[in-house]
Amino acid sequence: MMKRYLTSIFLLLTAIILFVGLRLDFRWGGIATWGLAVISLIFAAYFTKYIPNEK
């Protein structure tokens, strides 16, 4: 299933968004970058329920 990998994909996407967004210097760039990063982290937290439990 693809859903089990979505948490790590969104965490990686958050790191990429922060790295690229904070390197660019444009007006309201910080707000847009951190806003997208928070949304991506929310999605990462949501998809943790699809990580299988090995018990």
PDB file of N, CA, C and O in Angstrom:
ATOM      1  N   MET A   1       0.831  -1.192   0.000  1.00  0.00           N
ATOM      2  CA  MET A   1       0.000   0.000   0.000  1.00  0.00           C
ATOM      3  C   MET A   1       0.871   1.249   0.000  1.00  0.00           C
ATOM      4  O   MET A   1       1.929   1.291   0.628  1.00  0.00           O
ATOM      5  N   MET A   2       0.417   2.230  -0.694  1.00  0.00           N
ATOM      6  CA  MET A   2       1.161   3.483  -0.789  1.00  0.00           C
ATOM      7  C   MET A   2       0.943   4.369   0.435  1.00  0.00           C
ATOM      8  O   MET A   2       1.799   5.195   0.751  1.00  0.00           O
ATOM      9  N   LYS A   3      -0.172   4.217   1.121  1.00  0.00           N
ATOM     10  CA  LYS A   3      -0.497   5.105   2.238  1.00  0.00           C
ATOM     11  C   LYS A   3       0.496   4.984   3.389  1.00  0.00           C
ATOM     12  O   LYS A   3       0.670   5.939   4.147  1.00  0.00           O
ATOM     13  N   ARG A   4       1.138   3.856   3.535  1.00  0.00           N
ATOM     14  CA  ARG A   4       2.077   3.683   4.639  1.00  0.00           C
ATOM     15  C   ARG A   4       3.332   4.522   4.449  1.00  0.00           C
ATOM     16  O   ARG A   4       4.039   4.787   5.422  1.00  0.00           O
ATOM     17  N   TYR A   5       3.627   4.942   3.238  1.00  0.00           N
ATOM     18  CA  TYR A   5       4.813   5.748   2.959  1.00  0.00           C
ATOM     19  C   TYR A   5       4.526   7.245   2.922  1.00  0.00           C
ATOM     20  O   TYR A   5       5.455   8.043   2.795  1.00  0.00           O
ATOM     21  N   LEU A   6       3.278   7.636   3.028  1.00  0.00           N
ATOM     22  CA  LEU A   6       2.931   9.042   2.892  1.00  0.00           C
ATOM     23  C   LEU A   6       3.489   9.910   4.026  1.00  0.00           C
ATOM     24  O   LEU A   6       3.803  11.078   3.798  1.00  0.00           O
ATOM     25  N   THR A   7       3.617   9.373   5.223  1.00  0.00           N
ATOM     26  CA  THR A   7       4.184  10.147   6.326  1.00  0.00           C
ATOM     27  C   THR A   7       5.618  10.551   6.016  1.00  0.00           C
ATOM     28  O   THR A   7       5.983  11.716   6.178  1.00  0.00           O
ATOM     29  N   SER A   8       6.425   9.609   5.577  1.00  0.00           N
ATOM     30  CA  SER A   8       7.813   9.944   5.262  1.00  0.00           C
ATOM     31  C   SER A   8       7.916  10.838   4.035  1.00  0.00           C
ATOM     32  O   SER A   8       8.812  11.679   3.959  1.00  0.00           O
ATOM     33  N   ILE A   9       7.015  10.672   3.075  1.00  0.00           N
ATOM     34  CA  ILE A   9       7.016  11.540   1.898  1.00  0.00           C
ATOM     35  C   ILE A   9       6.693  12.977   2.293  1.00  0.00           C
ATOM     36  O   ILE A   9       7.342  13.911   1.821  1.00  0.00           O
ATOM     37  N   PHE A  10       5.691  13.161   3.158  1.00  0.00           N
ATOM     38  CA  PHE A  10       5.336  14.508   3.589  1.00  0.00           C
ATOM     39  C   PHE A  10       6.413  15.134   4.465  1.00  0.00           C
ATOM     40  O   PHE A  10       6.616  16.347   4.407  1.00  0.00           O
ATOM     41  N   LEU A  11       7.105  14.346   5.268  1.00  0.00           N
ATOM     42  CA  LEU A  11       8.209  14.881   6.056  1.00  0.00           C
ATOM     43  C   LEU A  11       9.358  15.324   5.157  1.00  0.00           C
ATOM     44  O   LEU A  11       9.970  16.365   5.395  1.00  0.00           O
ATOM     45  N   LEU A  12       9.646  14.545   4.136  1.00  0.00           N
ATOM     46  CA  LEU A  12      10.671  14.926   3.174  1.00  0.00           C
ATOM     47  C   LEU A  12      10.245  16.169   2.400  1.00  0.00           C
ATOM     48  O   LEU A  12      11.060  17.054   2.139  1.00  0.00           O
ATOM     49  N   LEU A  13       8.979  16.233   2.037  1.00  0.00           N
ATOM     50  CA  LEU A  13       8.464  17.407   1.340  1.00  0.00           C
ATOM     51  C   LEU A  13       8.568  18.659   2.208  1.00  0.00           C
ATOM     52  O   LEU A  13       8.864  19.741   1.702  1.00  0.00           O
ATOM     53  N   THR A  14       8.328  18.518   3.507  1.00  0.00           N
ATOM     54  CA  THR A  14       8.469  19.642   4.429  1.00  0.00           C
ATOM     55  C   THR A  14       9.902  20.153   4.442  1.00  0.00           C
ATOM     56  O   THR A  14      10.131  21.362   4.407  1.00  0.00           O
ATOM     57  N   ALA A  15      10.857  19.248   4.492  1.00  0.00           N
ATOM     58  CA  ALA A  15      12.262  19.654   4.492  1.00  0.00           C
ATOM     59  C   ALA A  15      12.633  20.362   3.192  1.00  0.00           C
ATOM     60  O   ALA A  15      13.363  21.353   3.214  1.00  0.00           O
ATOM     61  N   ILE A  16      12.145  19.868   2.076  1.00  0.00           N
ATOM     62  CA  ILE A  16      12.429  20.495   0.784  1.00  0.00           C
ATOM     63  C   ILE A  16      11.795  21.879   0.707  1.00  0.00           C
ATOM     64  O   ILE A  16      12.424  22.829   0.241  1.00  0.00           O
ATOM     65  N   ILE A  17      10.548  21.991   1.164  1.00  0.00           N
ATOM     66  CA  ILE A  17       9.860  23.290   1.152  1.00  0.00           C
ATOM     67  C   ILE A  17      10.627  24.302   1.990  1.00  0.00           C
ATOM     68  O   ILE A  17      10.827  25.439   1.564  1.00  0.00           O
ATOM     69  N   LEU A  18      11.059  23.894   3.181  1.00  0.00           N
ATOM     70  CA  LEU A  18      11.793  24.825   4.051  1.00  0.00           C
ATOM     71  C   LEU A  18      13.150  25.197   3.468  1.00  0.00           C
ATOM     72  O   LEU A  18      13.559  26.356   3.543  1.00  0.00           O
ATOM     73  N   PHE A  19      13.841  24.238   2.897  1.00  0.00           N
ATOM     74  CA  PHE A  19      15.161  24.511   2.333  1.00  0.00           C
ATOM     75  C   PHE A  19      15.061  25.473   1.154  1.00  0.00           C
ATOM     76  O   PHE A  19      15.788  26.464   1.095  1.00  0.00           O
ATOM     77  N   VAL A  20      14.169  25.185   0.226  1.00  0.00           N
ATOM     78  CA  VAL A  20      14.034  26.022  -0.965  1.00  0.00           C
ATOM     79  C   VAL A  20      13.371  27.356  -0.628  1.00  0.00           C
ATOM     80  O   VAL A  20      13.816  28.405  -1.094  1.00  0.00           O
ATOM     81  N   GLY A  21      12.324  27.321   0.167  1.00  0.00           N
ATOM     82  CA  GLY A  21      11.575  28.531   0.461  1.00  0.00           C
ATOM     83  C   GLY A  21      12.343  29.563   1.247  1.00  0.00           C
ATOM     84  O   GLY A  21      12.169  30.764   1.040  1.00  0.00           O
ATOM     85  N   LEU A  22      13.197  29.106   2.153  1.00  0.00           N
ATOM     86  CA  LEU A  22      13.965  30.064   2.943  1.00  0.00           C
ATOM     87  C   LEU A  22      15.204  30.561   2.206  1.00  0.00           C
ATOM     88  O   LEU A  22      15.785  31.575   2.593  1.00  0.00           O
ATOM     89  N   ARG A  23      15.611  29.869   1.161  1.00  0.00           N
ATOM     90  CA  ARG A  23      16.718  30.344   0.320  1.00  0.00           C
ATOM     91  C   ARG A  23      16.262  31.474  -0.603  1.00  0.00           C
ATOM     92  O   ARG A  23      17.026  32.394  -0.894  1.00  0.00           O
ATOM     93  N   LEU A  24      15.009  31.396  -1.060  1.00  0.00           N
ATOM     94  CA  LEU A  24      14.484  32.435  -1.939  1.00  0.00           C
ATOM     95  C   LEU A  24      14.170  33.673  -1.112  1.00  0.00           C
ATOM     96  O   LEU A  24      13.696  33.573   0.019  1.00  0.00           O
ATOM     97  N   ASP A  25      14.431  34.805  -1.670  1.00  0.00           N
ATOM     98  CA  ASP A  25      14.192  36.048  -0.945  1.00  0.00           C
ATOM     99  C   ASP A  25      13.152  36.869  -1.698  1.00  0.00           C
ATOM    100  O   ASP A  25      13.496  37.688  -2.550  1.00  0.00           O
ATOM    101  N   PHE A  26      11.892  36.646  -1.382  1.00  0.00           N
ATOM    102  CA  PHE A  26      10.833  37.439  -1.982  1.00  0.00           C
ATOM    103  C   PHE A  26       9.833  37.832  -0.907  1.00  0.00           C
ATOM    104  O   PHE A  26       9.814  37.263   0.184  1.00  0.00           O
ATOM    105  N   ARG A  27       9.014  38.804  -1.229  1.00  0.00           N
ATOM    106  CA  ARG A  27       8.081  39.347  -0.254  1.00  0.00           C
ATOM    107  C   ARG A  27       7.092  38.275   0.196  1.00  0.00           C
ATOM    108  O   ARG A  27       6.567  37.529  -0.630  1.00  0.00           O
ATOM    109  N   TRP A  28       6.841  38.197   1.478  1.00  0.00           N
ATOM    110  CA  TRP A  28       5.959  37.222   2.126  1.00  0.00           C
ATOM    111  C   TRP A  28       6.456  35.785   1.945  1.00  0.00           C
ATOM    112  O   TRP A  28       5.692  34.836   2.119  1.00  0.00           O
ATOM    113  N   GLY A  29       7.700  35.630   1.606  1.00  0.00           N
ATOM    114  CA  GLY A  29       8.243  34.289   1.383  1.00  0.00           C
ATOM    115  C   GLY A  29       8.257  33.440   2.641  1.00  0.00           C
ATOM    116  O   GLY A  29       7.976  32.243   2.585  1.00  0.00           O
ATOM    117  N   GLY A  30       8.580  34.043   3.768  1.00  0.00           N
ATOM    118  CA  GLY A  30       8.629  33.287   5.016  1.00  0.00           C
ATOM    119  C   GLY A  30       7.267  32.788   5.447  1.00  0.00           C
ATOM    120  O   GLY A  30       7.122  31.661   5.921  1.00  0.00           O
ATOM    121  N   ILE A  31       6.268  33.643   5.277  1.00  0.00           N
ATOM    122  CA  ILE A  31       4.907  33.249   5.667  1.00  0.00           C
ATOM    123  C   ILE A  31       4.409  32.116   4.783  1.00  0.00           C
ATOM    124  O   ILE A  31       3.825  31.149   5.274  1.00  0.00           O
ATOM    125  N   ALA A  32       4.639  32.234   3.476  1.00  0.00           N
ATOM    126  CA  ALA A  32       4.203  31.192   2.543  1.00  0.00           C
ATOM    127  C   ALA A  32       4.946  29.885   2.795  1.00  0.00           C
ATOM    128  O   ALA A  32       4.346  28.810   2.782  1.00  0.00           O
ATOM    129  N   THR A  33       6.248  29.981   3.023  1.00  0.00           N
ATOM    130  CA  THR A  33       7.051  28.778   3.254  1.00  0.00           C
ATOM    131  C   THR A  33       6.626  28.056   4.524  1.00  0.00           C
ATOM    132  O   THR A  33       6.405  26.845   4.514  1.00  0.00           O
ATOM    133  N   TRP A  34       6.514  28.805   5.619  1.00  0.00           N
ATOM    134  CA  TRP A  34       6.125  28.164   6.876  1.00  0.00           C
ATOM    135  C   TRP A  34       4.681  27.682   6.835  1.00  0.00           C
ATOM    136  O   TRP A  34       4.357  26.665   7.449  1.00  0.00           O
ATOM    137  N   GLY A  35       3.813  28.385   6.128  1.00  0.00           N
ATOM    138  CA  GLY A  35       2.432  27.923   5.973  1.00  0.00           C
ATOM    139  C   GLY A  35       2.364  26.592   5.249  1.00  0.00           C
ATOM    140  O   GLY A  35       1.661  25.681   5.686  1.00  0.00           O
ATOM    141  N   LEU A  36       3.092  26.469   4.139  1.00  0.00           N
ATOM    142  CA  LEU A  36       3.127  25.194   3.406  1.00  0.00           C
ATOM    143  C   LEU A  36       3.781  24.096   4.241  1.00  0.00           C
ATOM    144  O   LEU A  36       3.361  22.940   4.182  1.00  0.00           O
ATOM    145  N   ALA A  37       4.796  24.446   5.010  1.00  0.00           N
ATOM    146  CA  ALA A  37       5.466  23.452   5.850  1.00  0.00           C
ATOM    147  C   ALA A  37       4.524  22.928   6.935  1.00  0.00           C
ATOM    148  O   ALA A  37       4.505  21.729   7.211  1.00  0.00           O
ATOM    149  N   VAL A  38       3.755  23.807   7.540  1.00  0.00           N
ATOM    150  CA  VAL A  38       2.811  23.380   8.586  1.00  0.00           C
ATOM    151  C   VAL A  38       1.721  22.496   7.985  1.00  0.00           C
ATOM    152  O   VAL A  38       1.351  21.483   8.579  1.00  0.00           O
ATOM    153  N   ILE A  39       1.210  22.865   6.827  1.00  0.00           N
ATOM    154  CA  ILE A  39       0.191  22.039   6.168  1.00  0.00           C
ATOM    155  C   ILE A  39       0.758  20.662   5.839  1.00  0.00           C
ATOM    156  O   ILE A  39       0.086  19.647   6.025  1.00  0.00           O
ATOM    157  N   SER A  40       1.986  20.629   5.355  1.00  0.00           N
ATOM    158  CA  SER A  40       2.626  19.347   5.047  1.00  0.00           C
ATOM    159  C   SER A  40       2.834  18.506   6.302  1.00  0.00           C
ATOM    160  O   SER A  40       2.670  17.287   6.261  1.00  0.00           O
ATOM    161  N   LEU A  41       3.193  19.142   7.419  1.00  0.00           N
ATOM    162  CA  LEU A  41       3.354  18.401   8.674  1.00  0.00           C
ATOM    163  C   LEU A  41       2.023  17.882   9.203  1.00  0.00           C
ATOM    164  O   LEU A  41       1.973  16.809   9.804  1.00  0.00           O
ATOM    165  N   ILE A  42       0.951  18.625   8.987  1.00  0.00           N
ATOM    166  CA  ILE A  42      -0.371  18.156   9.392  1.00  0.00           C
ATOM    167  C   ILE A  42      -0.748  16.904   8.603  1.00  0.00           C
ATOM    168  O   ILE A  42      -1.267  15.943   9.170  1.00  0.00           O
ATOM    169  N   PHE A  43      -0.487  16.915   7.300  1.00  0.00           N
ATOM    170  CA  PHE A  43      -0.758  15.730   6.488  1.00  0.00           C
ATOM    171  C   PHE A  43       0.116  14.552   6.931  1.00  0.00           C
ATOM    172  O   PHE A  43      -0.348  13.413   6.962  1.00  0.00           O
ATOM    173  N   ALA A  44       1.372  14.824   7.271  1.00  0.00           N
ATOM    174  CA  ALA A  44       2.261  13.758   7.742  1.00  0.00           C
ATOM    175  C   ALA A  44       1.728  13.148   9.036  1.00  0.00           C
ATOM    176  O   ALA A  44       1.759  11.930   9.211  1.00  0.00           O
ATOM    177  N   ALA A  45       1.242  13.993   9.939  1.00  0.00           N
ATOM    178  CA  ALA A  45       0.689  13.481  11.200  1.00  0.00           C
ATOM    179  C   ALA A  45      -0.588  12.690  10.948  1.00  0.00           C
ATOM    180  O   ALA A  45      -0.836  11.690  11.622  1.00  0.00           O
ATOM    181  N   TYR A  46      -1.391  13.120   9.998  1.00  0.00           N
ATOM    182  CA  TYR A  46      -2.642  12.411   9.698  1.00  0.00           C
ATOM    183  C   TYR A  46      -2.365  11.009   9.161  1.00  0.00           C
ATOM    184  O   TYR A  46      -3.047  10.056   9.538  1.00  0.00           O
ATOM    185  N   PHE A  47      -1.384  10.876   8.296  1.00  0.00           N
ATOM    186  CA  PHE A  47      -1.134   9.577   7.670  1.00  0.00           C
ATOM    187  C   PHE A  47      -0.319   8.628   8.544  1.00  0.00           C
ATOM    188  O   PHE A  47       0.006   7.524   8.106  1.00  0.00           O
ATOM    189  N   THR A  48       0.022   9.033   9.778  1.00  0.00           N
ATOM    190  CA  THR A  48       0.700   8.086  10.665  1.00  0.00           C
ATOM    191  C   THR A  48      -0.209   6.935  11.065  1.00  0.00           C
ATOM    192  O   THR A  48       0.285   5.890  11.488  1.00  0.00           O
ATOM    193  N   LYS A  49      -1.501   7.092  10.945  1.00  0.00           N
ATOM    194  CA  LYS A  49      -2.414   6.005  11.314  1.00  0.00           C
ATOM    195  C   LYS A  49      -2.324   4.832  10.347  1.00  0.00           C
ATOM    196  O   LYS A  49      -2.820   3.747  10.652  1.00  0.00           O
ATOM    197  N   TYR A  50      -1.705   5.028   9.194  1.00  0.00           N
ATOM    198  CA  TYR A  50      -1.562   3.943   8.219  1.00  0.00           C
ATOM    199  C   TYR A  50      -0.239   3.196   8.364  1.00  0.00           C
ATOM    200  O   TYR A  50       0.010   2.235   7.637  1.00  0.00           O
ATOM    201  N   ILE A  51       0.619   3.635   9.305  1.00  0.00           N
ATOM    202  CA  ILE A  51       1.857   2.901   9.547  1.00  0.00           C
ATOM    203  C   ILE A  51       1.486   1.630  10.312  1.00  0.00           C
ATOM    204  O   ILE A  51       0.828   1.704  11.350  1.00  0.00           O
ATOM    205  N   PRO A  52       1.901   0.473   9.812  1.00  0.00           N
ATOM    206  CA  PRO A  52       1.492  -0.777  10.469  1.00  0.00           C
ATOM    207  C   PRO A  52       2.128  -0.948  11.846  1.00  0.00           C
ATOM    208  O   PRO A  52       3.277  -0.567  12.070  1.00  0.00           O
ATOM    209  N   ASN A  53       1.364  -1.520  12.747  1.00  0.00           N
ATOM    210  CA  ASN A  53       1.831  -1.811  14.101  1.00  0.00           C
ATOM    211  C   ASN A  53       2.345  -3.248  14.116  1.00  0.00           C
ATOM    212  O   ASN A  53       1.619  -4.162  13.726  1.00  0.00           O
ATOM    213  N   GLU A  54       3.554  -3.459  14.548  1.00  0.00           N
ATOM    214  CA  GLU A  54       4.193  -4.782  14.478  1.00  0.00           C
ATOM    215  C   GLU A  54       3.915  -5.679  15.690  1.00  0.00           C
ATOM    216  O   GLU A  54       4.599  -6.684  15.883  1.00  0.00           O
ATOM    217  N   LYS A  55       2.929  -5.328  16.495  1.00  0.00           N
ATOM    218  CA  LYS A  55       2.627  -6.122  17.687  1.00  0.00           C
ATOM    219  C   LYS A  55       1.948  -7.431  17.326  1.00  0.00           C
ATOM    220  O   LYS A  55       1.623  -8.223  18.212  1.00  0.00           O
TER     221      LYS A  55
END
